[in-house]
Amino acid sequence: MAETVNDGAESGFRHHDAELKYVAPGNVEVDEFNERQTGVGPETDLGDLEQSIKENGIEDPPQARPSDDGEGYKVFAGQRRLMAAKAVGLSEIPLIVKDLDDMEALAASVNENNEHLDKDVSRKDRAEALEELVDDWGIEKVADQLGIDTQTVRLRLEPTDDFWSGTIFDPDVDADVDTEYLADDIVPKLRRVTGDSELAERFAKKIIEKNVPPGAVRSAAEVADGPEGFWDEIVEQWNAKVKGEDRIRPRITLTGDDVKQLRAWAKDRGLNEKKAVKQIVLERLEQEQTGNVDLPELDEELANDLRDLCDEHDMDMSEAVERALDEWLYYLTEYEIDRLSVFDDK
């Protein structure tokens, strides 16, 4: 039995004529051009799906195309439903049958999983499928057909980068570490921070083993200039999030005399440059929070602004300076101001 269906009306994937057919499961196989290559087979736990199909049948028909010999069908989207239906012994199953070539079938498989909240397709399976599509179609067409942006495609292609060859992220490596804990955007951050695949892999394993919150890794990666101290920064960010603290990590680029002055200041106190910057800011905060501010030494416009702030919000000068400094630090971070002269050692 066959019915004509209007498929793809709500999808970013191109429209195709399709037929709804009811066929015997024995005449259906899994398409080799299918995004999901792992987490399938007789050993896969399909218990809940099997029970649902046993009680209700297949409510969302798999998508298939005719077999090469024309005697049956190949499912390119919905293979787990097919396997569950076979396991519970259904006599016939519904299929949405389309006439697609290999790349169209693979793209439809990726698209079907993408539209259903990514399901549980592994990062490696998705990367390999997208790599094949991009090699054939180009990244712009793949993004357009799947209804996602090119940046998302690039993020999901990350494991196929030569940088990850032989590591736990390599699609050809059967790793004993579940990399799915790491969000797609974190993997390229590890590459950029470390610049070394073995080192990046060690960091990844440690992050997974310790269940480090993704936000802590992202924050650490944003401020890290290299692998040195990266883990310490992750731990600091992690502890701050646990304590509910807000952390400010602005990037500050110094030039000319400011560089010399900072280095001399740090050397006198036995500090590295990063710790020196932190110490200087903390000392200035302490000065201003205790009210140790000489208004005559300030720019007249700034002094007037501070007085207005005091009057408007009924606060003393110390509170006004602290509030103004908080706002200054906010704008420094928000607008990525990259040069700051705060190193006058008076």
N, C-alpha and C positions, 0 to 999 in steps of 0.2 A: 504494500500500500504506500502511496506517495502523495504528498501535498506540497504545493508551491508555497514558499514562505518568503517574506520580505525581511532579509537579514541585514544587520549592520546599521540600522537606522540611528542608533545612539552611540556608534563607535567611531573612533578616529580612523579605523581601517576602511579601505575602499569597499564599495558595495559589490556584492556578487549575487547572481541568481543562485538560489538554493532550493533543495527539496527536502521535505521531512519524510523520511522513510522508516518503516518498521522492519527490522531484519533479525535473523538468528544471530546470537553472539558468536557462534562458531564461524561465521563468515566475516568476522571483523578482527583486525589486528591493529597493533599500535604502529603509527607512522614513524619511520626513522627520522623524519624531519619534525621533531617535537622538542620543545624547549626543555621539558623535564626528562633528564637522563639518569638522575639518581633518586633514591627514595621511592623506587618502584620495584615491582616484582613480587613473587609469592611470599617473601619474608616481610613485606610491608604491612604494618598494622592498619587495616582498613575496617576494623570492627564497627565503629560508629556509622561509617558510610554504608557498610553492608547491611546493618540493621535497618537504616533508613530506607534503603532501596528495597529491602525485603518487605517492609511494611507499606511503602508508598510508591514503589516503582521509581523510575528515573524521571524526575520532574524537570531537570535541565539537560536536554539531550546533548550528548557529545557531538563535536563537529568532525566530519570525515570527508574523504575524497575517494573516488574509485581506486581499487587496487590496480597495479600495473597490468595484471593479466585480465582485468575486467570481470573477475569472478567474485569479488568481495569488496571490502572497504577498509581504509586505513584511517584510524582516528588520530588527528593531530592536536585536538584540544578536548580533554575530558577522558584521558586514558585511565585515570583512577576509577571513574564511574564505570567504565567498560570492565575493568578487572573485578570490581565489586559485583557487578551484574552477573558476570560469569561465575563468580564464587558462590552466589546464592541460587544459581540455577534458573535465571529467567529464560523463558522460551523465546522472547523477542525483545528488542530494545529500540527506542527511537533514535534516529541519527539525523542531524542536519547535514546533508550532503552537498558539497560544493566542488566545482571543477577548478582546482588550483594547481599551479606549478609548485615546485619544491620550495622556492623562497617565499612564495605567498602563503604556503601552508605553515612554514616556520614562523613567519611574521604573525599569522593569525593565532598560532599557539602562544607566542609571547604576549600578544595583545589581549587574549582571553584571560590570561593570568594577571596581566597588568590591571585590567578593568575590575577584577575581583579581589582588590586589596592585596595584590601580589601573591596571594595564597601562600604556599610554603615551598616555592621553587627556590633551590639553593642559589647562592651567589655565583657559584662556578657554572651551573647550568645556564643561568641567564647570561653570563658573560660570554660563554661559548656561542650561544644562539645569536646574540647581538653582534658578535664579531663576524660571524658568517654572513649575517644580513648586511652589515656595513661594508664588508669586502665586496659584496655583490651590488648593493644599491647606493652606498654612500651614506654618510651620517645624517644629512639633511632629509633625505627621503625616508630613512628609517624613523626619525623623530616625527615626521609628518604623518606617516602611516600609523604609528602607534599612539599618536596624540599626546606626546610628551616633548619636552624641550631637549635641545642638543646637549645641554649640560648634564641632564639626567642620563642620557645615553652614555656620555663620557664617563660619568661616575660608575655606571654599571659595567663598563668595559675595562675598568681599572685592573682587575686581576689578569687580564690578557697582556698587560704591559710587560715588555721584556725584563723590566726591573724585578718582577716577582717570580721569574722563572726559577723553578726548583724549590720555592718556598711553600708554606701552607696555603697561600692564596692562588697558586698556580692551578688552573683547572685540570692539568694533567697529573697532578700529585694527589695521591690518596692520603690525605693528612689525618692524623689522629686528634686534631684540634678542631673544635667547632668554631669556625670564623664568623658564623652568622651573628654572633654577639655584637660584632663591630658594625656600626652603621656604614652605609655606602660612602659617606663623605669623609669618614675618619681614615679609611685606607689610604687615599692619596695624601692626606695630611702626614701620615707616618712616613711616606716616601719623601715628602718635601723636607721634613724636619731632620731625618737621619741621613739621607743621601746614600745609604748603604742597605742593601736588601737583607743581609743577615742580621744587621742591627735592628732594622725595622721589624723583622720577624720576631726577634727576641722581645722587643717592646710589645708587639701584638700579643704574644703568648702570655706575657706578664699581665697585661691589661685584662685579658680574658680570664686568666686564672684568678685574679684578685677581684673580678667583677667591678672594675672601676667604672663609675658612671660616665656615660658618653660626654656629658657636658664638661666634666673635669678634663677629659682628654682634649676636647675642642679648645677650651680656654688655655690650656698649657701649650698647645700647638700654635696658638695665635701669637704668643709672646716669646716662644723659644727661638733662639737664633741658630740652634744646632742641637745635636744629640746630648752635648754636655749639660748636665743639670736638668734634662728633660723629665726624667722620672721624679726628681725632687719637686719640680714645678707641678707635675701631675698630683703628687701627694698633697702639696700645699693647697691646690685648687679643690681637691677632694675633701680635705679637712674643713676648708672654708664652707663648702656646700653643706657638709654634715652639720656644722655649727650654725648654719643659716646666715653666714656673714657675706657681705658684699665685698668683692675684691676688685681693686682698680689696677690694671696692668697697662698703662699707656706706653706706647713706643715713643721714645724721645731721641731724636737725632741731634747731636751737637756738632758745631763747626768752629774752626779757628781757635780763639783764645779760650772759649768755653771748654773745649776738649782738654787743653793743657791744664786748665784750672781744676777740672774734675779729676784728672789723673793725679795731679799733685796732691789734691785734697784726700783722695783715696789712699795714696801711698803713705801719707803721713799717719794714717789711721789703720794701716794694715788691712784695707778692704779691697775687694775687687770692684769693678766699675758699677756692676748691677747693685751690689749692696751699698755702695757709696751713694748712688742716686736715691735709693730707698731711705737711707739714714738722713740725707739732707732734707728730703721732703718731710720726714717725721719730725726733725728738729724744728723746721719752719712751722709745722702744724702746732707743735708744742708752744712755740713762742707766741703765735697768734691766738691760740686758745687761752693762754694766760693773760692776754691783754697787753703783752709786751710789744706794743706798736706805737711808733712815734709818728703821729699824723703830719707834722711839718715836713718829714722826710718823704712823704708820699706825694705822688702827683696830685695837684690841686683838684682835678676833676674826679680822681679816684677817692680822695678824702671826702669830697662833697657827696659822692655816691654812698659812701659808708655812713655818713651822718644821716642822709635821707633814709637809709635802710633802718637805722636805729629808731628814728622818729616814726616811720611807717609801721614798724612791727613791735614797737615798745621793747627794744632790746638794748643791752649795753654794747660798747664797742667790741669787746671780745667776741660776743655772740655774732655780731654783724660781720666781723672778719672771718669767723669760722664758716658762716653761711656763704659768704662771697667766695671763699676758697673752695667749698663744696661745689658751687656752681662752676667755678673755673675748671676744676678737675673734670666735671661732667663734660663741658664743652671741649676740653682737651682730648678726651677719649671719643666723644661723639663725632667731632669734625676732623679727627686725625691730624691735629696740629703737630708738625714734625720738628719744631725747633723751639726750645724753651731756655731762657736764661734765668736759672734759679740758683746759680752757683757762686754768688758773691759771698765770700767768706769773711764777714765783718766781725 
